[in-house]
């Protein structure tokens, strides 16, 4: 009697069998023959296709160092990493090279091998990339035609042309870097499909000529915006000690090139807000405006924002935690939102004192609110009274003074509302209308 081999089974049976294997065993099966490789690809794509494959600090080890964290796959040994890319690269859609505190020479060589395998086995299939380690892009020579979004840490404008060549169909670009004057010493370029652009500034060298760097920065960003007027989203944030990328003056000077922007996020500091606030910046298509107000060098920002929007629907503002230093914050806040009564989504973050907020005025200013998110503590009765002021409300995120009362609060609201915890440590909850 002839013995049946595993590979004689049909694909449905093979998939059902491989479904029970851990990732390392699934890799070994995929590495054994073409038929099992195909079945393993189907299983991996179904179970892990939406997850990010993340490479941390890699080790050359006989141990298989694989773990799951926040739903993603984290690989920390070179053998598993290379095997995963070689055997299942066609069904890996998201890859991350995690940022490392120290990058030793052996780690750089490991990165070179990993990047070479990514380029060889994933280039035609990868959709998202997060490259937080220096030099990874240098090892790529084959383009990634399906990749739509990338994040590059310490990305320099000198790499922009390389990025365009490697990722010709890029739709979302996030650049993070530590301040470096060489960042600006090149020409900007046009990305025909680019819709979303994010700049994160992480720091700067206090010894360098900050004014000189700021001028170079403004020139390069200005040129980039001129060449990419099709942008729909612009996100500018700075953790640096100096001024952020885009000052109000720079936005004002390039406003004609920003008229397609629908979502605008600005990390504003006093120096960017105080300049010529009476000269209004008009942006006709912005629907979402998110701003974070930061203090710098003992100066405090203001909410007197010199913007005018025709279609604003969502406003998200994060005042500094030391809001007591902003005596005019709420007056400025209301003066701003009074101009946009059609706002339906409001968020106020990093603020916990409800006594200074004029809720009656908020009701009059924004009668169409559907979603409200505020970092303010409410008791059960206060939450019910607050929600009654907004008849169109469908989602309310807030801090509940006692988490144990969430179920009781939902009972009082009736079957139309459901509640859940969003952030237990801060007692942050969400109430959502379901009918």
C-alpha positions as CSV (number, residue, x, y, z in Angstrom):
1,X,0.0,0.0,0.0
2,X,1.4,3.3,-1.1
3,X,2.0,5.8,1.8
4,X,0.5,9.2,1.3
5,X,2.8,12.2,1.8
6,X,1.8,15.5,3.4
7,X,2.3,17.3,0.1
8,X,-0.3,14.9,-1.5
9,X,-3.1,16.6,0.4
10,X,-5.1,19.3,-1.3
11,X,-4.6,23.0,-0.5
12,X,-7.5,23.2,1.9
13,X,-6.2,20.4,4.1
14,X,-2.6,21.8,4.0
15,X,-3.9,25.2,5.1
16,X,-5.9,23.7,7.9
17,X,-2.9,21.9,9.2
18,X,-0.5,24.8,8.9
19,X,-3.1,27.0,10.7
20,X,-2.1,25.4,14.0
21,X,1.7,26.1,13.7
22,X,3.5,28.9,15.5
23,X,5.3,31.4,13.3
24,X,8.8,29.8,13.5
25,X,7.3,26.3,12.6
26,X,5.3,27.9,9.8
27,X,8.6,29.4,8.5
28,X,10.2,26.0,8.5
29,X,7.3,24.5,6.6
30,X,7.4,27.3,4.1
31,X,11.2,26.7,3.7
32,X,10.7,23.0,2.9
33,X,9.1,23.0,-0.6
34,X,7.2,25.2,-3.1
35,X,3.8,23.6,-2.3
36,X,4.0,24.1,1.4
37,X,5.5,27.6,0.8
38,X,2.4,28.5,-1.1
39,X,0.1,27.2,1.6
40,X,2.1,28.9,4.3
41,X,1.8,32.2,2.4
42,X,-2.0,31.9,2.5
43,X,-2.0,31.1,6.2
44,X,0.5,33.9,7.0
45,X,-1.5,36.5,5.0
46,X,-4.7,35.5,6.6
47,X,-3.3,35.6,10.2
48,X,-0.7,38.3,10.0
49,X,-1.2,40.1,6.7
50,X,-2.3,43.4,8.4
51,X,0.5,43.3,11.0
52,X,3.8,45.1,10.9
53,X,7.0,43.0,10.8
54,X,9.4,44.9,13.1
55,X,13.1,44.4,13.4
56,X,14.6,45.6,16.7
57,X,18.1,45.1,18.0
58,X,19.1,42.0,16.1
59,X,21.3,39.2,17.4
60,X,23.2,36.5,15.6
61,X,21.7,33.6,17.7
62,X,20.6,30.0,17.3
63,X,17.6,31.0,19.5
64,X,14.4,32.1,17.7
65,X,13.7,35.5,19.2
66,X,10.2,36.4,18.0
67,X,7.4,38.0,20.1
68,X,4.1,39.7,19.5
69,X,3.8,43.3,20.8
70,X,0.8,45.6,20.3
71,X,-0.4,43.1,17.7
72,X,2.7,43.3,15.6
73,X,5.5,40.8,15.0
74,X,8.9,41.7,16.5
75,X,11.9,39.8,15.3
76,X,15.2,40.0,17.1
77,X,17.4,37.3,15.6
78,X,19.0,37.5,12.2
79,X,18.2,33.9,11.1
80,X,14.5,34.3,11.7
81,X,14.5,37.7,10.1
82,X,16.2,36.5,6.9
83,X,14.1,33.4,6.7
84,X,10.9,35.3,7.1
85,X,11.8,37.8,4.4
86,X,13.0,35.0,2.0
87,X,10.1,32.6,2.5
88,X,7.1,34.9,3.1
89,X,8.3,38.3,1.7
90,X,5.5,38.3,-0.9
91,X,2.8,38.5,1.8
92,X,4.6,41.0,4.1
93,X,3.0,44.4,3.6
94,X,4.4,46.5,6.5
95,X,8.0,46.6,7.7
96,X,9.7,48.6,10.5
97,X,13.3,49.0,11.3
98,X,13.1,50.2,14.9
99,X,15.2,53.0,16.2
100,X,18.2,52.0,18.3
101,X,20.0,53.9,21.0
102,X,23.4,52.6,20.0
103,X,24.2,51.4,16.5
104,X,27.4,49.2,16.6
105,X,29.3,48.1,13.5
106,X,27.9,44.6,13.7
107,X,24.4,46.0,13.9
108,X,25.0,48.0,10.7
109,X,26.2,44.9,8.9
110,X,23.0,43.1,10.1
111,X,20.9,46.0,8.8
112,X,22.6,45.7,5.5
113,X,21.7,42.0,5.2
114,X,18.1,42.6,6.2
115,X,17.7,45.6,3.9
116,X,19.2,43.6,1.0
117,X,16.6,40.8,1.7
118,X,13.8,43.3,2.0
119,X,14.7,44.8,-1.4
120,X,15.1,41.3,-3.0
121,X,11.9,39.6,-1.7
122,X,9.5,42.4,-0.6
123,X,10.1,45.3,-3.1
124,X,7.2,44.3,-5.3
125,X,4.7,43.8,-2.5
126,X,5.5,46.1,0.4
127,X,2.9,48.9,1.1
128,X,4.3,50.7,4.1
129,X,7.8,51.2,5.5
130,X,9.1,52.7,8.7
131,X,12.8,53.2,8.5
132,X,14.1,54.5,11.8
133,X,17.7,53.5,11.4
134,X,20.5,55.4,9.7
135,X,21.6,54.2,6.3
136,X,18.8,51.6,5.6
137,X,17.7,53.4,2.4
138,X,21.3,53.3,1.1
139,X,21.1,49.5,0.7
140,X,18.0,49.7,-1.5
141,X,18.5,49.8,-5.3
142,X,15.3,48.2,-6.5
143,X,12.1,50.4,-6.5
144,X,9.0,49.6,-4.4
145,X,6.1,50.2,-6.8
146,X,3.3,49.4,-4.3
147,X,4.6,51.2,-1.3
148,X,2.3,54.1,-0.4
149,X,3.6,55.4,2.9
150,X,7.0,55.7,4.7
151,X,8.5,57.2,7.8
152,X,12.2,58.0,7.6
153,X,14.1,59.0,10.8
154,X,16.9,61.6,10.3
155,X,15.8,62.0,6.7
156,X,17.7,64.7,4.9
157,X,16.6,66.5,1.9
158,X,19.7,65.1,0.3
159,X,17.8,61.8,0.3
160,X,14.6,63.2,-1.2
161,X,15.5,62.3,-4.8
162,X,16.5,58.8,-3.7
163,X,13.2,58.4,-1.9
164,X,11.4,59.5,-5.1
165,X,13.3,57.0,-7.2
166,X,12.8,54.1,-4.7
167,X,9.1,54.9,-4.0
168,X,7.7,56.4,-7.2
169,X,4.0,56.0,-6.1
170,X,4.4,57.5,-2.6
171,X,1.3,59.0,-1.1
172,X,2.4,59.7,2.5
173,X,5.8,60.9,3.6
174,X,6.9,61.4,7.2
175,X,10.3,62.9,7.9
176,X,11.9,63.0,11.3
177,X,15.3,64.4,12.0
178,X,17.7,66.0,14.5
179,X,18.6,69.6,13.4
180,X,21.4,69.5,10.9
181,X,22.2,72.3,8.5
182,X,23.1,69.8,5.8
183,X,19.5,68.8,5.8
184,X,18.7,71.8,3.6
185,X,21.6,71.7,1.2
186,X,19.8,70.2,-1.8
187,X,17.0,70.8,-4.2
188,X,13.4,69.9,-3.5
189,X,11.5,67.7,-5.9
190,X,7.9,66.8,-7.0
191,X,6.1,63.7,-5.8
192,X,3.2,63.3,-8.3
193,X,1.0,61.1,-6.0
194,X,2.0,62.6,-2.6
195,X,-1.1,63.5,-0.5
196,X,0.2,63.6,3.1
197,X,3.4,65.3,4.3
198,X,4.7,65.2,7.9
199,X,7.7,67.0,9.4
200,X,8.9,66.1,12.9
201,X,11.8,68.1,14.2
202,X,13.4,66.3,17.2
203,X,16.2,68.7,18.3
204,X,19.0,71.1,17.2
205,X,22.6,71.9,17.9
206,X,22.6,75.0,20.2
207,X,26.1,75.8,19.1
208,X,25.1,76.2,15.4
209,X,23.9,79.4,13.7
210,X,20.1,78.9,14.3
211,X,19.1,82.0,12.3
212,X,21.1,80.7,9.3
213,X,19.6,77.3,9.6
214,X,16.1,78.7,9.9
215,X,16.6,80.7,6.7
216,X,17.8,77.6,4.9
217,X,15.0,75.6,6.3
218,X,12.3,78.1,5.2
219,X,13.8,78.2,1.7
220,X,13.8,74.4,1.3
221,X,10.3,73.9,2.8
222,X,9.0,76.7,0.7
223,X,10.4,75.2,-2.4
224,X,9.0,71.8,-1.5
225,X,5.5,73.2,-1.0
226,X,5.7,75.1,-4.3
227,X,6.6,71.8,-6.1
228,X,3.8,69.8,-4.4
229,X,0.6,71.9,-4.3
230,X,-1.5,68.8,-4.6
231,X,-1.0,68.0,-0.8
232,X,-4.1,67.2,1.1
233,X,-2.6,66.8,4.6
234,X,0.2,68.8,6.2
235,X,1.5,67.9,9.7
236,X,4.3,70.0,11.2
237,X,5.5,69.2,14.7
238,X,8.6,70.2,16.7
239,X,10.2,68.8,19.9
240,X,13.2,71.1,19.3
241,X,14.3,74.0,21.4
242,X,14.3,76.3,18.4
243,X,11.4,77.4,16.3
244,X,9.5,74.8,14.3
245,X,9.7,74.2,10.6
246,X,6.9,76.4,9.4
247,X,6.4,79.8,11.0
248,X,3.2,81.7,10.5
249,X,5.0,84.0,8.1
250,X,6.1,81.1,6.0
251,X,2.6,79.6,5.8
252,X,1.3,83.0,4.9
253,X,3.9,83.4,2.1
254,X,3.0,80.0,0.6
255,X,-0.7,80.0,1.2
256,X,-1.4,79.9,-2.5
257,X,0.4,76.6,-2.7
258,X,-1.6,75.2,0.3
259,X,-5.1,75.7,-1.0
260,X,-5.7,71.9,-1.5
261,X,-4.9,71.1,2.1
262,X,-7.8,69.5,3.9
263,X,-6.1,68.5,7.1
264,X,-3.7,70.9,8.9
265,X,-1.7,70.1,12.0
266,X,0.6,72.8,13.4
267,X,2.8,72.7,16.5
268,X,2.9,76.4,17.3
269,X,5.2,78.3,19.6
270,X,5.0,82.0,20.7
271,X,7.4,83.2,18.0
272,X,5.3,81.6,15.3
273,X,2.0,82.9,16.6
274,X,2.7,86.5,17.6
275,X,3.8,87.8,14.2
276,X,1.2,89.9,12.4
277,X,-1.8,88.1,13.8
278,X,-4.1,90.6,12.1
279,X,-3.0,89.5,8.6
280,X,-5.4,86.5,8.2
281,X,-4.4,83.4,6.4
282,X,-7.3,82.1,4.3
283,X,-7.4,78.4,3.5
284,X,-10.6,77.4,1.6
285,X,-10.5,73.6,1.8
286,X,-9.3,72.8,5.3
287,X,-11.8,70.6,7.2
288,X,-9.6,69.5,10.1
289,X,-7.3,71.9,12.0
290,X,-5.2,70.5,14.9
291,X,-2.8,72.7,16.8
292,X,-0.6,72.2,19.8
293,X,0.4,75.3,21.8
294,X,3.8,75.2,23.4
295,X,5.8,77.6,25.5
296,X,9.4,78.4,24.6
297,X,12.1,80.4,26.5
298,X,9.6,81.6,29.1
299,X,7.2,82.9,26.4
300,X,3.7,81.6,26.3
301,X,1.6,81.1,23.2
302,X,-1.9,82.4,22.5
303,X,-5.0,81.0,20.9
304,X,-5.3,84.1,18.7
305,X,-4.8,82.1,15.6
306,X,-4.7,84.1,12.4
307,X,-6.5,81.6,10.2
308,X,-9.7,81.7,8.2
309,X,-11.3,78.4,6.9
310,X,-14.4,78.0,4.7
311,X,-15.1,74.3,5.5
312,X,-13.8,73.7,9.0
313,X,-15.5,70.7,10.6
314,X,-13.0,69.5,13.2
315,X,-10.9,71.6,15.7
316,X,-8.4,70.0,18.0
317,X,-6.4,72.2,20.4
318,X,-3.8,71.2,23.0
319,X,-3.0,74.0,25.4
320,X,0.1,73.7,27.6
321,X,-0.5,71.9,30.9
322,X,0.5,75.1,32.8
323,X,-2.7,76.8,31.5
324,X,-2.7,79.2,34.5
325,X,0.0,81.2,32.6
326,X,-2.6,81.8,29.8
327,X,-5.2,84.0,31.4
328,X,-6.7,84.8,28.0
329,X,-6.8,81.3,26.6
330,X,-10.5,80.8,26.8
331,X,-11.4,84.2,25.5
332,X,-9.1,83.6,22.5
333,X,-10.5,80.1,22.2
334,X,-14.1,81.3,21.9
335,X,-13.2,84.2,19.7
336,X,-11.7,81.7,17.3
337,X,-14.5,79.1,17.3
338,X,-17.2,81.7,17.1
339,X,-16.1,82.2,13.5
340,X,-16.8,78.6,12.7
341,X,-20.3,77.6,13.9
342,X,-20.4,74.6,11.6
343,X,-17.7,72.7,13.5
344,X,-19.0,69.2,14.4
345,X,-16.0,67.7,16.1
346,X,-14.2,69.4,19.0
347,X,-11.2,68.2,21.0
348,X,-9.4,69.9,23.9
349,X,-6.4,67.9,25.2
350,X,-4.1,68.3,28.1
351,X,-6.5,70.3,30.2
352,X,-8.3,69.2,33.4
353,X,-9.8,72.2,35.1
354,X,-13.5,72.6,34.1
355,X,-14.3,75.6,36.3
356,X,-12.9,78.1,33.7
357,X,-14.9,76.8,30.8
358,X,-18.1,78.5,29.9
359,X,-20.2,75.6,28.8
360,X,-23.3,77.7,28.0
361,X,-21.2,79.8,25.6
362,X,-19.8,76.6,24.0
363,X,-23.3,75.5,23.3
364,X,-24.1,78.8,21.6
365,X,-20.9,78.9,19.7
366,X,-21.0,75.3,18.4
367,X,-24.6,74.1,18.3
368,X,-23.9,71.4,15.7
369,X,-21.3,69.3,17.7
370,X,-21.5,65.6,17.1
371,X,-18.2,64.5,18.7
372,X,-16.6,66.1,21.8
373,X,-13.3,65.0,23.4
374,X,-12.1,66.8,26.4
375,X,-9.6,66.0,29.1
376,X,-11.9,67.2,31.9
377,X,-13.2,65.2,34.8
378,X,-17.0,64.8,35.1
379,X,-19.1,63.1,37.7
380,X,-22.0,61.0,36.5
381,X,-24.6,63.8,37.0
382,X,-22.3,66.4,35.4
383,X,-21.7,64.2,32.3
384,X,-25.5,63.7,31.8
385,X,-26.2,67.4,32.2
386,X,-23.4,68.3,29.8
387,X,-24.6,65.9,27.1
388,X,-28.1,67.3,27.4
389,X,-26.8,70.6,26.1
390,X,-25.9,69.1,22.7
391,X,-28.9,67.4,21.1
392,X,-26.8,66.2,18.1
393,X,-24.1,64.6,20.2
394,X,-23.2,61.0,19.2
395,X,-19.7,60.6,20.8
396,X,-18.4,62.0,24.0
397,X,-14.8,61.3,25.3
398,X,-14.0,62.6,28.8
399,X,-12.5,61.7,32.2
400,X,-15.0,60.0,34.5
401,X,-14.4,60.8,38.2
402,X,-15.1,57.2,39.2
403,X,-14.6,54.5,36.6
404,X,-16.8,52.1,38.7
405,X,-19.8,54.3,37.8
406,X,-19.4,53.8,34.0
407,X,-21.9,51.0,33.9
408,X,-24.3,52.9,36.0
409,X,-23.9,56.0,33.8
410,X,-24.8,53.9,30.7
411,X,-27.9,52.5,32.5
412,X,-29.1,56.1,33.2
413,X,-28.5,57.1,29.6
414,X,-30.6,54.1,28.3
415,X,-30.1,51.6,25.5
416,X,-29.2,54.3,23.0
417,X,-25.7,54.7,24.5
418,X,-22.7,52.4,25.1
419,X,-19.6,53.2,27.1
420,X,-16.1,51.8,27.2
421,X,-12.8,52.6,28.8
422,X,-10.2,54.3,26.6
423,X,-7.4,55.0,29.1
424,X,-7.8,53.4,32.5
425,X,-5.0,55.2,34.3
426,X,-6.4,58.6,33.3
427,X,-10.0,57.4,33.8
428,X,-10.7,58.4,30.2
429,X,-13.9,56.9,28.8
430,X,-16.0,57.1,25.7
431,X,-19.8,57.2,25.4
432,X,-21.2,56.4,21.9
433,X,-24.7,56.7,20.6
434,X,-25.6,53.5,18.8
435,X,-29.1,54.4,17.4
